[in-house]
């Protein structure tokens, strides 16, 4: 069974889902209603670049929570948005 990386809303219905990593190293979730009564039954697997970005974000969130810093400070203006360059990562 895959280890839960974090919980976030489903991108289709907004219900709470657990994001996990498969054997290929890609992040996925299945909206089955385990954490929320609201469920659409979808299964979403993210592309390689998007998976790397999600893993980085989940690690940063875990480190922020472990440090006890629960304020949500905005990113600095000079931080660039990462883009993958392939359309497959957005499917």
C-alpha positions in Angstrom: 0.0 0.0 0.0 1.3 3.4 -0.9 2.2 5.9 1.8 0.1 9.0 2.1 2.1 12.1 1.1 -0.6 14.6 2.1 -4.3 15.5 1.9 -5.7 18.1 -0.4 -9.0 18.8 -2.3 -10.0 16.7 -5.3 -9.5 18.8 -8.4 -12.9 17.7 -9.8 -15.4 17.7 -6.9 -13.5 19.4 -4.1 -13.7 16.5 -1.6 -10.8 15.7 0.6 -8.4 13.1 -0.9 -5.1 11.5 0.0 -2.3 12.1 -2.4 0.0 9.0 -2.8 3.0 8.0 -4.9 2.9 5.0 -7.2 5.8 2.6 -8.0 6.7 4.7 -11.0 7.2 7.8 -8.8 4.2 9.6 -10.0 1.6 11.2 -7.6 -2.0 10.1 -7.8 -5.2 10.2 -5.9 -8.6 8.3 -5.9 -11.6 10.3 -4.8 -13.5 7.5 -3.0 -15.1 9.3 -0.1 -12.7 7.9 2.6 -12.1 11.3 4.2 -15.2 13.2 3.0 -18.8 12.3 2.3 -18.4 14.2 -1.0 -16.8 11.9 -3.6 -16.9 11.8 -7.4 -15.1 8.4 -7.8 -12.4 9.8 -10.1 -8.8 8.6 -10.1 -6.1 11.1 -11.2 -2.5 10.4 -11.9 -0.2 13.4 -12.5 2.7 13.5 -15.0 6.4 13.4 -14.0 7.0 17.1 -13.8 3.7 17.9 -12.0 4.5 15.0 -9.6 7.9 16.4 -8.8 6.3 19.8 -8.1 3.6 18.2 -5.8 6.2 16.2 -3.9 8.3 19.3 -3.4 5.2 21.2 -2.1 4.1 18.5 0.2 7.7 18.2 1.7 7.8 22.0 2.2 4.4 22.0 3.9 5.5 19.1 6.2 8.7 21.0 7.1 6.7 24.2 7.7 4.3 22.3 10.0 7.2 20.6 11.8 8.9 23.9 12.4 5.7 25.3 14.0 5.4 28.0 11.5 1.6 28.0 10.7 1.3 31.4 9.1 0.8 31.4 5.4 3.3 33.9 4.2 3.1 34.7 0.5 6.0 33.7 -1.8 8.6 36.4 -2.6 7.9 38.3 -5.8 11.1 37.0 -7.4 10.1 33.4 -7.1 9.3 32.1 -10.6 6.4 29.7 -11.3 7.8 26.4 -12.5 6.5 25.2 -15.9 6.9 21.9 -17.5 6.8 22.7 -21.2 4.7 19.6 -22.2 1.0 19.4 -22.5 0.9 15.9 -21.0 1.6 17.2 -17.5 -1.6 19.2 -17.6 -3.9 16.3 -18.6 
